[in-house]
């Protein structure tokens, strides 16, 4: 594939085009509606690990997270005990923050509770946007919101259920990543492609 072709495409203003793995994430995953629970759990875990850091920092560690977090099998993660948490904290492949690692285990348990209550976690979370992506009108970097009324509401509901590291900013980033909101800029070639796909 010729990279010159690739560079001619117009993409979102937040993207650092010099990082091929970041470009690939933007082109293939970011903003694509996620409808399966395992991927949803993966994104939720990675977003909460990101708190206070750049998303790219977490993206680079994603394969390590998959390896250490049972490929984001929610039942497996829910069963991690203190010994396992200590083991994870010794691995430099992930963000070694005890509170975040423990939060992932805590959130896995609560994720399963939601699955039991709603049939699937996706059924629960997509209800906040009436089961269809919100398409925002964004032209430049200043147009990008950090939170929204819906992310406030969803964050509050998750916190009430006991989830950790689910502040409104983290949840808004999660909604963007999982395609609950299409926040590709108006001139980004992916925006319309994603709309056409669903």
N, C-alpha and C positions, 0 to 999 in steps of 0.2 A: 504493500500500500504506500503510495507516495505521500510523504509528509507535507509536500507543498499544497496538495489538495486539501489536506486536513487543516492547514493553517488558514485557508481562505474562508472557511466556515466562520460565521459570526457566532460568538458564544457569550454567555453571561459575563457581566463586568467584574464579578468577584473572583473569577477563575484565574489562577496563575497558569497561563498557557505553556510555561517552560517546564512544567512537571507532567510528563506523559501519563503517569498513573492517576494524577488528579483530573487530567483531561478525559481519560477513559471513564473514570467514575462519573464525571459530569455528563458525558455523552451516552453512557449506557444505563446508569442507575438513578441519578439524582432527579427526583420529581416524577419518576415512573410509579403509578399507583401500585402499592404492595397489598396483595390480598391473601397472603399466607402467613400464618402465625409465626413460623420459625424465622422468617426474614424480618418480620415485625419485631420479634424479640431481639434479634441480632442488632437491628438499628437502635432500639431502645437502650440496649446495654452499651453500645458504642457511644451513643449520644450522651448518656449519663457519665461515661468515662471521660468524655470530652470537657465537661464542666471546667471552665477557667483556662482551657487550652485551645489550640487551633484544631479544626476538624482534620486538617492534613496530618497533624501529629498522630491522631488516632487511626486515620486511614492507613498510614504506613505500618501500623502495628496490627492491622486487622487479621492477617493470616495467623499471627501468634495468638490472638484472641480466639480464633476458630479452633486452633490446636488445643489451647488450654481450657476453653469453655465448652468442651464436648460438642464442637461444631454448632453451638447455640441450641442444643437440645434442652428445652426448658425443664423437663423432668429431671435430667441429669444435674443441671446447675442448681435446681431447687434442693437437691440432696447433698450438695457440697457441705462438708462439716468444717470445723475450725482447723483441723489438721490440713485439709485441702486448701483452705484460705491461706494458711501460713506458707504452704508449698507454692501457691500462685504468687505470693508476694516476694518470693526469691527469684522469680523469673523476670529478667530485664526486658523481655519481649512485650510486656504490657505496661500500662500505667500503674506503677506500684504504689497505689494509694489505698490503704487499708479500708477507709470508709467507702470508697468506690467499689472495691472488690466485694465487701460485705453487702453493699447495696445491691449488687448484681444478683447475689444469692437470695436476698430478701425479696427483690422485685420478681425473681423467677417464681417464688412461692405464691406471690400475690397474682401474678400473671395467670397461673393455673386456676386460682380462685375465680378470676374473671372468665376464663374459658368455661368453667363449670356453670357460671351464672348466665352467660350469654351465648353459649354454644361455641364461640370462638372469640379470641381477643380482637380479631379484625372486625367482627360484628359490633363489638362494644365501641371500638375507637372510631370507626367510620361513621357511626351514628352521629358523632359530633359535627360532621359536615354533610348530614343527610345522605350519606353513602355516595356522594359525587364530589370530585375535586373542585376546589375553589380556584378560579383562574384570576390571578392578580395582574394589574396593569402597571408594569415596571419598565422604566426606560433607562435609568442609570442607578448607580450605587446608592445614591441618597434616597431612592424610592423604596429600598428594601426595609420592611419592618423587622424589628427584633422579636416582637410578640404580637398577638392579636387578641381580640375578645374571646375567640374560641380557644386559643392556647391557654389563656387565663383560666377559662372554665374547665378545660381538660386537666390542666395542671392541678387545679384545686380538687377535682374529683379523684385524681390519682393519689394525691397527698392524703386525702381523707381516707383512702383505702390502705394507706400505709407505705406507699411507694416512696423511695428516696432518690435524690438527685433528679427531680422532675419539675424544676422551676419552669415558669412560663417561657423563658428564652430557650431552654433545652427542648421543651415540648414543641415550640414553634419550629426549631431546627429539625426536629423529628418529623413534623408534619410536612415540611419542605422535602426532606429526603424521601419519605414514603409516598409522596405524590398526593397527599391529602390537600395540599395547596400546590398549584403549579406556579412557582415563582421564577420560572425562566423569564429572562427579560424579553420584551416585545420583539427585539431584533435577533434573538437567539434562535438558531435553526431548530433546536430541539422542542421549542414551545409548541408549535403547531403539530409536529410529529407526534408528540405525546397526546395532544387533544384528539388527533385523528385516530390514534390507536385505541382509544376507548370510546 
